[in-house]
């Protein structure tokens, strides 16, 4: 990477955890040096509206609108529209706030008018004052589908409706074979001097991105410094079902397990201080371990972790 | 009409004024004796959602959800979704509350799933506990278009965006030639023992209904007792731009002017006590005048006027 002042960073992210590190990166890097590519495997239609949970979490986080308590949705949002939809007979198990509904209404309208999801995302994030590029992984639909002991479930059905309860047997990314990286993602893949895997769920957030044709190969053979931050700390996910799913799919639920998932895709794995003992195992997988605090509670934590990641990139040159 | 206990009433209505009398009728007549046919010439797409202002006003009025102060929308509704849509760059001159949005979201979803507007309306009104039939005039789009000195405007552009300011030169009902009465309207036309023209705008609410092919002829030649309530009292509309538009189109702005608009369609015109002096003029148009209080402020007023209308029907047998 050509010095702290010049190199381009491609960050790959899912929802809440990924958005935290992305916020830190965005506080340090100017817009022209950062592209944030977001998983859209969780996208789903609710009430006839196109909902993009991870894009929205990223958008709300970077715009400062996000709900710090829940991690999703807009801070202080009300739920009148959803309550009325329930009265009107709609199946309303997915929580959508009134301000949040505006995002989905506007996105759906612009998509129906013929804009791509990339164009719509650029429009919506720009309107909320975000200067950094947030781009969907693809403009074509890719949907994460889980085979579970409660049947075939979409990501949101699994995560929200069933509260991540059913055991996961396998995961596929429907539609991936007909998708391609979004223009912003393709450009970032070409020009990146560093690739950062944010601390997101390897199977539900990062794997859908890797499932887009050409992405895995491009990253496997990339000359950029590639750094991942483990979403698994102390034997479980910092948040969400990543640990549970890794275990159900037969992986070791640890930063070492994450290292194995990302083998060939990453050069450096950032793991939490409490997992320092796993450093040798991570080296044995062929990755350089980097130990630091990875728990991001405050914005300062997010900026500090982002700074550490960028320093690792610098020192790897 | 076969007695107060048996005859069927078809009520034709637009928005607020019409909904008031319809509420009175619904408080007196059991569901099997009343069909309320509502103008859909005001329907418009906002934010990609199908909004049916008159159907909604009728629905909110009969369900008790309506805002008594404004006449439109849901009582106590909030406006978070619309405020956010404005932030996101949407053109948000048409006021839509959060609960109101739920109606439009659900309607749009069900229409996109292939239901007709009649089916959707039946579903939504049923969910809100309304037992009486509220039916759109047609399941095909008919749009009221005004040629004004500010250009060609849709009904909502004229009424809301331009606050009914521009002078109206002519009005047409686009799409009417390809429309047909909704199934519920067609059935009510066949079986009605009485037809009530609620006190709605003759040009913007009743004329679109008459523009649906076959309706004007069916009512002109109908054997039912046909009673209209004048929306013009004391030389102006009780509410809205009906008076202004009648004047601009060269009609007399009075109950007598209304009688002329409905010539051949109605047998009885109910006019307000303050217009009693117009009775002879109304007789000269070929209609029977009936003088009573037509200003409906309380629910009791609405029921009283509905009772008077039904008594006129009875006495005409």
Interface residues (C-beta under 8 A of the other chain):
Chain A: X47 X48 X49 X74 X77 X78 X80 X81 X82 X83 X84 X85 X87 X88 X89 X90 X97 X98 X99 X101 X102 X103 X105 X106 X108 X109 X112 X113 X123 X124 X127 X128
Chain B: X47 X48 X49 X74 X77 X78 X80 X81 X82 X83 X84 X85 X87 X88 X89 X90 X97 X98 X99 X101 X102 X103 X105 X106 X108 X109 X112 X113 X123 X124 X127 X128
